[in-house]
C-alpha cells in the first residue's frame, strides 16, 4: 500500500499594511529603524485601482517589507483626520514617506503604478539611511601665536579629519545600494516562484501519466473480463447449433 503524503501547512503571508494603531506603527518604525509609509486612501476609482494593481504587486510588497512599515489610513477616519492636520493632504490617494523624527522624506499624490512605487520606496529608504552630517567643533580663536608643537597637532587633526571624510565618498551612493538590494530580493523571489512553477508542472505531468496508466489498466481489465464471460456463451451457442444439426439429419 502506498503511503499517503500528509500535506504540510503553508505559511500564511504577512499583511502588507500594519494592523496595529498609529502609535504602534511609529514605535515599530523607530525600533527597527525603518521608513514609515502612510497611505491616505478613499473609495474612489484611483484608490481601488491602487489596491488592485499597485499594492497587490509582489515587487511593491517586497520593497515595503524589506525597508518600511506601511500604514493605511482612510481619509475620514479619526487617524486620517489627525494625520491630515499634521501633514498636508489635499487629495486621495496620497502616500507619505516619513523618516527619522517625523521628517517627511517624500510625498506622492494620485495613482502610482508598481514601478513608480518601488522607485519611491527605494529613494525614501536611501534618504532615510543617509547619515546626518555633523560639523566638527572648532576651538575658539586665541590671541597668542601657536607654538611649533601646537601647529603640528593642528596639522595632524586636519589630516585625520580629511581621512575620515574621504571614505564617505568612495562607496556607491545609498540610493543605488538600496535599489540594488531590493532588486536582488525581487529577482530572487521571481526565480524561486519560477522554480516552484516548474516543479509543480513536473509533478502534475507525473500525476497525469500515472492517471493515464491507471485508466489503461482499467480498460485492459474490463476487456479481459468481457472476453472471459463471452467465451461460455459462444461455446453454448455452438453446442446448440451442433445438436440441432444432428437432430435434423437423424430425422
N, C-alpha and C positions, 0 to 999 in steps of 0.2 A: 504494500500500500504506500502510495506516495505521501510523504509528509506534507501537511498543509502549512503554507507560509503564513505566519501571523503578521498582518500589516503593522508597520511601525508608525507611531503617531507623528504627524508632520508638525514642525514648529510653526506657531502662529506668527504671522507678520506683525511687526511693530507698527503702531499707528503713526501716520505722518505727522499729525499735529498733536501737541502736548495736551493731555487730557485733564491736567490739574488746573488750578486757578492762576491768575496772573502773577501774584507774589511768588508762587511755587515755581513758575516758569522762569522768572527773573533770578530766583535763587539758584536754580539748576544751571542756568547760563553762566552765572558768576562762579559757581562752584566748579564747573567743568571747563571754564574758560572758553565758552562758545558764543557765537553771534546769536542774538535774539532776533528772530524774524517774526514780524507781526503782520498778518494778512487781515485787512478790513474788507469784508465782503457783504453782499446783499443778496437779493433774489432776482436780479436782472439777468439778461441773456449772457452778458460778458462774464459774470461771476459763475454761472452754470457752465459756461464753456471752459473757464479756468479749472473748475473741478474735474471736468471730463477729460480735458486734453493736457493741461499743464501739471496740476498736482498729481494726476494719476500716472505721469510718465516715470518710468524706472530711473532715468538719468536724474530727474529732479529729486526724487525720493532719496537716491544715493547721495547726491550732493548735500542735501539738507541734513541727512542723518549723520554725515561724517563731520560736519563743522558748524552745526547750528541747532538751536532749539526753536521749533516753529510753533507759532501760536495763531489761532484763527478766531477772530472776533467779529460778531455781527454788528452792523452799522448802528442799530438802535438798541443794542444790549447795554447793560449798565457798564460793563468793562469797555465796550466800544465807545460809549459816550465819554467816559473818563479819559480814554486814550486820545480821543479827538480834541479834548480840552488841553491836552499836553502837547500833542503833535498836530500840525495842520493836515487835515484830511478833507478834501473838497468833493471827492467822487469815489465810487467803487467800481472795480476793485483797486485797492491801494495796498502796496507792500512796503513796509519799513524794515530796514536792516539796522539794528541798533548795536553799538559797540560798548566799550567799557564806560562806566559812569553815566550810562544813559545817553551817550552821544550818538546821534544818527549818522550812520555811515553812508546810507543810500536810501532813496525812496523812489518807487516806481508806481505809476498810475495807469489804469487801463489794462486791456488784455495783454498778456505776455505769453508767448509760446514757450515750449520746454527749453529750447536752445537759449533764448534770452534769459530765462530764469536761472539756468545753470551758470551762465556767464556772470549774472548779477551776484549769485551766491559766492562764486569764486572770487570776484572782485571785492566783495564785502569781507570775506574771510581773510584775504590778503591784507586789506586795510586794517582789520582787527589785529592781525599778527605783527604789524609793524611796531617796533619798539618806540617809546616816547623819547625823543631826543632831549638830553639834559645838558645844558651848557656848563662847562667846568667853572667852578668858582675861582675868581681871580683875587689874588691877595691885594689888599689896599695899597695904593702908591705910597712910597716913603720918600722923604726929602733927602735921605742920605744916599750917597752913591754906593751901589753894590760892590762888595769886595770880590776878589777873584773866585774864591770858593762858592759864593752865592751865585755868581754868573754861571759857573759850571753846573750848579744844582738846577738853575732855571733852564739851562740848555737840556739837561737830562730829562727834566719834567716835560718839556716841549717835545722831545723825541719820543718819550713814552706815550704822550697823547696822540701824536701822529701815528705811531704804530698801532694803537688801539682803534683809531678811526679808519685806518686803511682796510682791514679785513672786511668791514661792513659793506664796502662797495664791490668786493670781489665776487661773492656768490651771486647766483641768479636771483632776480627780484622775487619778493614774496608772492606777488600775484602769479607769476609764471610757475613757481613751485607749487602753489596751491592748485592751480589749474591742472598741472601735471599729475598731482596726486589724485585729484578727483577723476580725471580722465583714465588713469590707470585702474582705479577701482571700477569704473564703468565698464572698461574693456574686459576686466576680469569677470565681472558679473555676466556680461554678454557671452563670453567664452564658456562659462560654466553652464549657462542656460542652453547654449548650442550643444554642448556635450550631453546634457541631460536629455535634450530633444532627440539627439542621435541614438542615445542608449534606449530611449523609450520606443523609437521606431524599430530598432532591432528586436526588442522584447516583443513588440506587437507582431512583427513578422514571424518570430518563432512561434507565438501563440496561434497565428493563422495557419502555419504549416502543421502544427500539432492537431488543430481542429480539423484540417483537411484530411490528415491521416486517420483520425477517428471516424470521420464521415465515410471515407473509403472502406475502412474495416467494417463499418455497419452495413454498407451496401453489399460488400462481399459476403458477409454472414447471412444477410437476408436472401441473397441469391442462392447460397448453398442450401438454406432451409427450404426455399421454394422448390429447388431441384430435388431435394430429398423426399418431400411429400408428393411430388408429381410422379415419381417412378412407380409406386404401387398402383396408382390409378391407371397408368399406361399398361402395366402388366395385367391388371384386371380386365381392361378393355380388350386386350389381345386374347386373353383366355376365353372371354365370351364370344368373340368372333370365331375362334377356332372351334368351340363347341357347337355353335350354330351351323358352321360349315360342315362339321362331321355329321350332325343330325340330319341335315338336308340330303346328303349323299346316301345316308343309310336308308332313308325312305325311298 
